[in-house]
Amino acid sequence: MSTAEQTRLDEANSGLSPWRRWGTYLSERAWGTVREDYSADGDAWAYFPFDHAHSRAYRWSEDGLAGWCDDEQTICLGIALWNGRDPVLKERPYGLANEEGNHGEDVKDYWFYTDNLPTHAYASMVYKYPQASFPYEDLLHTNQQRGPQDDEYELFDALREQWLEQRYFDVDVTYAKDGPEDVYCRITVINRGPEAAPIHVLPQLWYRNTWSWDPDQERPRITACGDGAASTWHPKLGQRWFTVTTSGEDSPRLLFCENETNNRLLFASANASPTTKDAINDYVVHGISDAVAAAEGSKVAAHVSTTLQSGETYTITVHFAATDADPTPGRADAVLAERQREADEFYLDVATADLSDDERLVQRQAFAGLLWCKQFYNYAVRRWLKGDPKQPTPPRERWAGRNRDWQHFAVSDVILMPDAWEYPWFAAWDLAFHCLAMALIDPEFAKAQVLVLHDSTAQHPHGQIPAYEWKFGDTNPPVHAWAAWQIYQLDQLRSGVGDWDFLATAYRSATLNAMWWLNQKDDTNRGVFGGGFLGMDNIGVFDRDEPLPIGGELAEVDGTAWMAALIFHLLEMAIELSHQDPSYTDMFSRWVWDAWLVANALEKGTYRVSFWNEGTNFYHDVIEMPDGTSRSLEVFSMQAVVPLFAAIAIPTSATDVTTTIEDCLEALAQTYEHTEDDVQLVMSGGDGSHLMIGVVHQDRLTKILQRLLDPEQFLSPNGIRSLSRYHRDHPYTYHADGKDYVVDYQPAESRSRMFGGNSNWRGPVWLPTNFLLVQALNSYARFLGEDYRVPDPAGSADQVSLQVVADRLARQLTGLLVRDETGRRAVFGDNEYFQTDPHWRDLVPFHEYFDGDTGRGLGASHQTGWTATVALLLQFRGNLYFRAGRV
């Protein structure tokens, strides 16, 4: 059915009304990012630490708590809180920098995204604010004293008794649009504690500081115009009004200052303005009455102070609009209620009918987090290296440092981020999965996002897609072609029409990226591809981003397999495009022959040792030494699963497609005079319903599944582990030059600082690779049919089809977040408070990865975007075969 939100999306997509112009686009962290780092040594965390954030203006983008802004981040809305005890206003979540945490960077606040619509016509979140003084120093020093073998020290640990006694405030923040340029923000504060407690709430409006870096811009003004009301005018936005009312009797006092750095405090130099960014903090927290300005500034806060009795609720309503007309009484309540009803209607229409209430809750919160992590991103590398006209010239060393080879990069856009605090910047292979989940609710935005890094100001002229701002030149798995192809098919299933122009654009950019891989990542021109860590950080024996300490070269099975998968996806896209433009048929043989080249490399491997190890019946990386010897690194890891992703099953009913592929393969076989010993791309067997081409055939699939479906190896209760649990009792050791290089099973946080310590692929369950595995199994299931059956779990008498295996795995993965039959969520681990408390148990954190034994959430906790693929797993279970139309 057509919903009110779908109507808004249609109006936005047609250009009729700018419903996407305003949204929850403000990151929770801008300090400690590469963009703000102007140091000589590239230590971004140290150059702009958390302690500077409330006193120092940002150069490239803003941050805040429960924030809102326009799509160019001209002006921002957010909230600040004070419990009467904290040393600073709570304006942004607190967390540890990379070197401060015993497992790398880690946020220490608790907040949850509860709802959001694709146009952000309705959005909500809740922040858990302790009534005790926030334990900044305790969190910092205790974590610094812990080693990589220890658990992280969290806010729950620091204030355990406070939480158990419910001594905190629930701060619910809800946005509802009364039109594309008109929004209400309702802040609802509830005292969950047993006693009365004071609370200060400060809705804030401020301009992003652009004038300090651009000599042609003037500092904009926000001016008081009544009780709890202010107005502002800006060349991009026109006239705007900011009005704050409360459920109490008093009008809030407006406090003004400039969004300028307090140079005197931080750098012992002169300030650029009489008031600075931290003036409101000084007024509220330190009682400095003359810290703020009387009636105008580039930042304003409406100061609300009250004491709430136990269980009492207090509300504050902010109206930010392009008109100063007084809304009719009760208008805010009506808009908020109507938009919530429309959100219910929209997500009821999205979800499949057979989902349970809890599955619907998880799916909706997955979408909410995905949408809250749409963030304004702004970074121009050459300008960043050169410095700004009105600022000191950056150190010359920067021209030889980070991202120096990416001076073409200049992006200012709203982009899906992995996490609004820990990763407040795009990450290339993460983004592909974000787009896939987004395609269920906003396919037009998903299509635009999968192309955002293919723009000429982002994609390198050589064809590489930028990885992430810490190091644009890192090599991520080439999954954007796969994502574009999936989005195309999901959109076609939904609308009945394929977006040919989108697919053609994605195909062209992905082809450029494939050419970069073919030319840059195959050093020996034999179809063996490297690429560094390839997103799986510390999974291997060595740091794959660095030269091997023992000499020689590392041939990577996953790098080679990722390239094979990319080629297959480009082939599928070319076939689909050829139905409207026959010139695309010229590329069929190109991709078929390249696929055969890479399949040969996977089969025959290096000069002396194959990737496939006949002794272990598994794929492994191989080290090639200068003396011509080679050695298989017999680590049982997720790397060996990637070859399964390089396979496609096409219905034999699509005779034009299957005939085309078979003709190409026949031409290739004749050209190279293939014999029975040569690698074959076409799978043998099957039930006749599908033609399948790929690099892993049935015999090896069976052997791989024997390990993947073994609970003592890869199969956990909640998905496939990234490293086999076999290595718990049998660590892999590579001995060379008197040193042992060891890989052992680490189901939870990493005990290695190889990649900062905050990302572990030596045991935990990761959603992206598990999602791809479910999809691969589904493709094999379509080809092999019901007659091909395997024990699940391995060793059991229960022989099931691959479709059942895929479905079971999908349900295990959703079980990370959905309540089990006992009412527990695996993501909460053994924290009984989170599991049972009525104000916590249904607030689901979407973690970066999960404990390989228990399913407990680990890593980034605030909607790491690829974990939102759980929404697709809930929607389709194990049936992730999206093909529609001809293919």
Beta strands, then each sheet from edge to edge (+ up, - down):
strand 1: 22-23
strand 2: 65-70
strand 3: 75-82
strand 4: 95-96
strand 5: 106-107
strand 6: 110-116
strand 7: 122-130
strand 8: 168-177
strand 9: 183-191
strand 10: 197-207
strand 11: 222-226
strand 12: 229-234
strand 13: 238-246
strand 14: 253-257
strand 15: 296-297
strand 16: 299-308
strand 17: 313-321
strand 18: 374-380
strand 19: 410-416
strand 20: 553-555
strand 21: 612-613
strand 22: 618-619
strand 23: 622-624
strand 24: 630-632
strand 25: 647-651
strand 26: 690-694
strand 27: 715-716
strand 28: 719-720
strand 29: 732-736
strand 30: 739-743
strand 31: 789-791
strand 32: 799-801
strand 33: 849-850
strand 34: 857-858
sheet 1: 1+ 2- 3+ 10- 16+ 14-
sheet 2: 4+ 5-
sheet 3: 6+ 7- 8+ 9- 17+ 13- 12+ 11- 15+
sheet 4: 18+ 19-
sheet 5: 20+ 23- 24+
sheet 6: 21+ 22-
sheet 7: 25+ 26-
sheet 8: 27+ 28-
sheet 9: 29+ 30-
sheet 10: 31+ 32-
sheet 11: 33+ 34-
end
